[in-house]
């Protein structure tokens, strides 16, 4: 089975971290977001990824070759970002049958078994019921849970089912026909939207099932990435270190085996990746990358990259890879 993954985004809301690291490779509970997604896809038989690439594409390709060597990866460069329909359009020459489409700036807990158990539908759109429906494109359904339309950021609660960017298209040929139709129209807000292609499919007789996910966590900006880290830790992604004198741990935390902790308090909701050291101070509600050293820092709600050297910081910080900062 094939899956299309748009991977070209620059991740501007997560700078400075995305200057050096692609957004899908930012970590949650010490694992890249993309790793969580790929493991779910491999479990249902996905063996080829068509990656729409752009920003830092060689980094993604190298990581995939090292961490998922059994997964075929076909990079398709996107020179200009013209919207979601344009991104998926680029994959058309390589799609050979029914296909998954996954936007990898979120984590999800979805019943992908519906792909096999619902052969009667032409596609599946996964969604999550939300309270703040005004922030999302929401899906309006009929009594059989088939999509009727998607409405972007409605002012009235016509639906609370948010579109989460996870789709299966059994009728993939009609989807690409719909994308071609969308690309022939004037863009909306300067973009071409994949959801308009789904609307085209419905208008031409397709039945697209809307299926709710149990969990859906956003990884698209710093505050939501930290919230997602918290949820993953709380849901079994934790790993507590061996506690030594002078170290206090407030679960949940995920600490790599070779991390050095000295005279410090960590947690709750902290991830510290391999090779890092935390001496003195405290750390809560934060993510620390690989090979970083924090000395006498009292930090909360912070995102620290790889190979950072930081001392005497207090409060909240966002320090990209190889940063050097002293708050003294």
C-alpha positions in Angstrom: 0.0 0.0 0.0 1.1 3.5 -0.8 0.8 6.7 1.4 1.4 10.3 0.3 3.0 12.5 3.0 3.4 16.2 2.4 6.8 17.0 4.0 7.7 20.3 2.3 6.6 22.8 4.9 9.1 25.2 6.5 7.5 25.0 9.9 7.7 28.7 10.5 5.6 28.6 13.7 8.4 26.4 15.3 11.4 28.5 14.5 14.2 28.6 15.4 14.1 24.8 15.7 12.9 24.3 12.1 15.8 26.3 10.7 17.9 23.1 11.1 15.4 20.3 11.6 12.4 19.5 9.5 9.2 19.9 11.5 8.2 16.1 11.1 11.5 15.2 12.9 10.9 17.3 16.0 10.6 14.9 19.0 7.8 14.0 21.3 8.7 11.7 24.2 12.2 11.4 22.6 10.8 10.1 19.2 10.3 12.1 16.0 6.7 12.9 15.2 7.2 11.2 11.8 8.3 8.0 13.5 5.0 7.6 15.3 3.1 8.1 12.1 5.2 5.7 10.0 5.0 2.9 12.6 1.2 3.1 12.4 1.3 3.0 8.6 3.7 0.1 8.5 1.4 -1.9 10.8 -1.4 -1.8 8.2 0.8 -2.8 5.3 2.1 0.6 3.9 5.4 -0.2 2.2 5.9 2.9 0.0 5.9 6.5 1.0 5.5 9.2 -1.7 7.0 12.2 0.1 6.3 15.7 -1.2 9.6 17.3 -0.2 11.1 20.8 0.0 12.6 22.3 3.1 15.6 20.2 4.4 14.6 17.3 2.2 18.0 15.6 2.4 17.7 15.4 6.3 14.4 13.6 6.0 15.7 11.2 3.4 18.8 10.4 5.5 16.6 9.8 8.6 14.2 7.5 6.7 17.1 5.5 5.3 18.6 5.0 8.7 15.4 4.4 10.8 13.0 2.8 8.3 15.2 1.0 5.8 12.5 -1.4 4.8 10.1 1.4 3.7 10.4 2.5 0.1 10.6 6.3 -0.2 10.0 8.3 -3.3 10.8 12.0 -2.9 8.8 14.4 -5.1 10.1 18.0 -4.9 7.6 20.8 -4.5 9.1 23.9 -5.9 6.3 26.3 -4.8 3.8 25.7 -2.1 0.4 26.5 -3.6 -1.7 24.6 -1.1 -2.7 21.1 -0.2 -4.3 20.2 -3.5 -1.2 21.2 -5.4 1.0 19.1 -3.0 -1.0 15.9 -3.6 -1.3 16.6 -7.3 2.5 16.1 -7.6 2.1 12.5 -6.5 -0.3 11.5 -9.2 2.3 10.0 -11.6 3.4 7.6 -8.9 0.2 6.4 -7.4 -0.8 2.9 -8.5 -4.0 2.3 -6.5 -6.0 3.3 -3.4 -3.8 5.5 -1.3 -3.5 7.1 2.2 -2.8 10.8 2.6 -1.3 11.8 5.9 -0.3 15.4 7.0 2.3 14.8 9.6 2.1 17.8 11.9 -0.2 15.9 14.2 -0.3 12.6 16.1 -3.5 10.5 16.0 -5.0 7.4 17.4 -7.2 6.2 14.5 -8.9 3.0 13.5 -7.0 2.4 10.3 -8.6 -1.1 10.1 -11.6 0.6 8.6 -9.7 0.5 5.3 -10.3 -3.2 5.2 -13.6 -3.4 7.1 -15.4 -0.7 5.0 -14.9 -1.7 1.3 -18.4 -0.2 0.5 -17.1 3.4 0.7 -15.0 5.3 -1.8 -12.8 6.9 0.9 -12.5 7.7 4.6 -11.9 11.0 6.2 -10.9 10.8 9.9 -12.0 13.6 12.2 -12.0 14.6 15.8 -14.8 16.3 17.7 -13.7 19.6 19.1 -15.2 22.4 21.2 -13.3 25.3 19.5 -14.8 24.4 16.1 -14.2 28.0 14.8 -10.5 27.2 14.4 -10.9 24.3 12.0 -12.3 23.1 8.8 -15.3 21.0 10.1 -17.0 18.1 8.3 -20.8 18.1 7.9 -22.1 14.5 7.6 -25.4 12.8 6.8 -27.1 10.1 8.9 -24.8 7.4 7.5 -21.7 9.4 8.6 -20.9 10.2 5.0 -19.3 13.6 4.3 -21.6 16.2 2.8 -19.2 19.1 2.9 -16.3 20.7 4.7 -16.7 24.2 6.0 -13.6 26.2 6.9 -13.8 28.0 10.3 -17.6 28.3 10.7 -19.1 31.0 12.8 -22.0 28.8 13.7 -21.7 25.2 15.2 -22.9 23.4 12.1 -20.4 20.6 13.1 -17.8 20.0 15.7 -15.9 17.3 13.6 -12.6 18.8 12.8 -10.7 17.7 9.7 -7.4 16.3 11.0 -5.5 15.7 7.7 -5.8 11.9 7.6 -7.5 10.4 4.5 -7.9 7.1 2.6 -9.0 7.3 -1.0 -10.1 4.1 -2.6 -11.4 6.0 -5.6 -8.0 7.7 -6.2 -8.6 8.4 -9.9 -11.7 10.5 -9.1 -9.7 12.3 -6.4 -7.0 13.3 -8.9 -9.7 14.3 -11.4 -11.1 16.5 -8.6 -7.7 18.0 -7.9 -7.3 18.9 -11.6 -10.7 20.6 -11.5 -9.7 22.6 -8.4 -6.4 23.7 -10.0 -8.4 25.0 -13.0 -10.3 27.4 -10.7 -9.0 30.6 -9.1 -7.2 29.9 -5.8 -8.9 30.7 -2.5 -6.8 32.9 -0.3 -3.9 32.2 -2.7 -4.1 28.4 -2.2 -5.7 25.3 -3.7 -7.4 23.1 -1.1 -7.5 19.3 -1.2 -10.9 19.4 0.6 -12.4 21.1 -2.5 -11.3 18.0 -4.5 -13.2 15.9 -2.0 -16.3 18.1 -2.5 -15.9 17.4 -6.3 -15.9 13.7 -5.6 -19.1 13.9 -3.6 -20.8 15.9 -6.3 -19.8 13.1 -8.7 -21.3 10.3 -6.6 -18.6 9.3 -4.2 -19.3 8.2 -0.6 -16.7 9.4 1.8 -17.1 8.0 5.3 -16.3 10.3 8.2 -14.7 8.3 11.1 -13.8 9.8 14.5 -10.4 9.3 16.0 -10.0 8.7 19.8 -7.1 11.0 20.1 -5.6 13.8 18.0 -2.7 15.9 19.1 -1.3 18.9 17.3 2.5 19.3 16.9 2.5 22.4 14.7 3.6 25.1 17.2 5.7 25.2 20.4 2.8 25.3 22.9 0.9 22.5 21.2 4.1 20.4 20.8 4.6 20.6 24.5 1.0 19.7 25.2 1.3 16.7 22.9 4.5 15.7 24.7 2.5 15.8 28.0 -0.3 13.6 26.5 2.1 11.1 25.0 4.0 10.8 28.3 0.8 10.4 30.2 -0.4 7.7 27.7 2.5 5.4 28.2 5.4 7.1 26.5 7.2 7.8 29.7 10.6 6.4 30.9 11.8 7.3 34.4 15.5 7.5 35.1 17.3 5.8 38.0 17.1 8.3 40.8 20.4 9.2 42.5 21.2 11.5 45.5 20.3 15.1 44.8 17.8 14.3 42.0 14.1 14.5 42.3 11.7 13.2 39.5 8.1 14.2 39.2 6.4 11.9 36.7 5.6 11.6 33.9 9.0 12.1 32.3 10.9 10.4 29.4 14.7 10.3 30.0 17.0 8.5 27.7 19.3 5.9 29.4 22.5 7.8 29.1 21.3 11.2 30.3 23.2 12.6 33.2 21.2 14.2 36.0 23.0 15.9 38.9 21.4 17.8 41.8 18.3 18.7 39.8 14.5 18.4 39.8 12.8 17.3 36.6 9.1 16.9 35.8 6.4 16.7 35.3 6.0 16.5 31.6 9.7 16.5 30.6 11.5 14.7 27.8 15.3 14.6 27.7 17.0 12.9 24.7 20.2 10.9 24.5 23.5 12.3 25.6 22.2 15.3 27.4 23.2 16.6 30.9 21.1 18.6 33.4 23.0 19.9 36.4 21.3 21.9 39.1 18.1 23.9 38.8 14.8 22.5 37.7 12.9 21.6 34.5 9.2 21.0 33.9 6.8 20.9 31.0 9.8 21.0 28.5 11.5 19.1 25.8 15.4 18.8 25.6 17.1 17.4 22.6 20.2 15.3 22.2 23.7 16.2 23.5 22.6 19.3 25.3 23.9 20.6 28.6 21.8 22.7 31.0 23.5 24.1 34.1 21.6 25.8 36.9 18.6 26.5 34.7 15.1 26.8 36.1 13.0 26.3 33.1 9.3 25.6 32.3 7.4 25.3 29.0 10.6 25.3 27.1 11.9 23.8 23.9 15.7 23.1 23.8 17.3 21.7 20.7 20.2 19.4 20.1 23.8 20.3 21.3 22.7 23.4 23.2 24.8 24.8 26.0 22.7 26.8 28.4 23.5 28.2 31.9 21.5 30.2 34.5 18.3 30.5 32.4 15.1 31.2 34.3 11.6 31.0 32.9 10.7 30.0 29.4 13.1 29.5 26.6 13.2 28.3 23.0 16.7 27.6 21.9 17.5 26.0 18.5 20.2 23.4 17.7 23.8 24.3 18.7 22.6 27.4 20.6 24.9 28.9 23.3 23.3 31.0 26.0 24.1 32.2 29.5 21.5 34.0 31.5 24.0 35.0 34.2 
